[in-house]
């Protein structure tokens, strides 16, 4: 009887640890909001939609949506990967921690985004209803156009754009397209709006808390 009680206690403790692990992961600060113009909102695992402000800390599974004429700029705390979200967009950020840092999944239901991904770290994926763009270290635009197609515009580096029907590599100066029921295509980029390009350089020293509860500092330089 004593052995049964001991085993039951160990099982209860193990279940408790497994239950708490996602909470710990969700509590980790994964990104910092550098800029908000116009109206933007954030939704977390613990709260409904609230106004998103400059200086906010973002966590795993947070959702962001932007209104007309809005812009949100964020930096991921593990490797300084930058991301900007344009007006009339909705994204969800999901992260998992690996040996080289956070693996970042950005799930975009609608809208436009830009990112400059630091190479050699945890990895970055943009996922839309029609495709996945896997990024190893590059600068690119991603958007869902008026026909529901995913459009990837390569600025620097290489992006793999794929869905169930095929895969293409999008390089600098190229544009990839993927429809829900079509094989991805790639070709030379034509004119596009370089809306994320800005000039004013700012420096920032951030303090944040990692998943172990430790306070860390991160120095970044970014365009305002």
Secondary structure, DSSP 8 states (H G I E B T S, - for coil): -HHHHHHHHHHHHHHHHHHHHHHHHHHSEEEEEEEEES-EEEE-SSS--EE--TT-EEETT-EEEE-TT-EEEEEETTT--EEEE-SS-EEEEEEEEETTEEEEEEEEEESEEEEE--TTSS-EEEE-SS-EEEESS-EEEEEE-TTS-EEEEEEESEEEEEETTEEEEEETTEEEEE-TTS--EEEE------TT----EEEEEEEEE-TTS-EEEEEEEEE-
